Amino acid sequence: MQALFKTDESWAGLILRVALGGVIFAHGAQKLLGWYGGFGFDGTMGFFTQKMGLPWLVAFLVIIGESIGSLGLIAGLLTRFTAASFIVIMLGAIVTVHLPQGFFMNWFGQQQGEGFEYHLLVIAMSLALLVVGGGKWSLDGLIAKWLGEPAKSQPSEARDQKYAFRTL
């Protein structure tokens, strides 16, 4: 349990989780609710299972992970679990869809689809969250305290070079 909830009071974790959660939520809202020009739950499930051939459980977990998971990430709840699930989702998206398009996004409309540079950024941000946890004002930090597990490091440790480097 300690490894799942422990975090520090760094701004890095807070900034990463709110930024990543906000961006991923927009994609999840397309899939779950049909917002921002998306197809909603039924349309996305149909596309994932019928057109792409994904098992229904994988399709369902992607939709829930990107929508509900991103809200949890913003709040700092199960930060490491959500970050790990984003890594799996993005690796799946790269392998199943974006790898043939190359690295770059389709900025000028000259490719068949989008490249995978966005996905690599999500993976990098998620890896950073796996290391530092939810950071300042995260529910993970509150849960760790409630379970009697002290926060990994306190602001007074910011003078330590290793801590300062890790929170950049």
C-alpha positions, 0 to 999 in steps of 0.5 A: 500500500505504501508504494501506491500512495506515498508522495511528497509535497512537490509542485512537480507532481501537482503540475504534471498530474493536473496538466496531464489529467486535463489533456487526457480528460478531453480525449476521454470525454470524447470517448465517453460523453461525445464531447468535443466532437467525439462519438460517445460511449456507444460509438467508441465501443463500436469503433474499438470492437468492430472496426479495430477488433479490440476485445470489449474489455480493453475498449471499455478500460480505455474509455474509463481510464481516459475519462474517469481515470483522468479526473482521479489523476487531477485530484491525485487519487491513485496517481501511480496506477493511473499513470501506469494505465496511461502508459499502457493505453498510449503504447497500445495506441502507438502500436495499433494505430500511430506507428505507421504514420511516423513520429510527427503529428499531421500538422499540414494534412499531408499524412494519412493519420497522426504520428506518435509524438503526443503519445510519447509525451504522455508516456514521459509525463506518466513515467515522471508521475510514477517516480514522484507520485501525486505531489502537493495537494493530492488525495494520495498524500492524504490517504498515506497520512490516514494510513499512518504512512508519512509523506515521502519527503517534506519541504524542509528537505528541499535543501538536499541536492537529491531532493531538489533535483528530483522535484524539478 
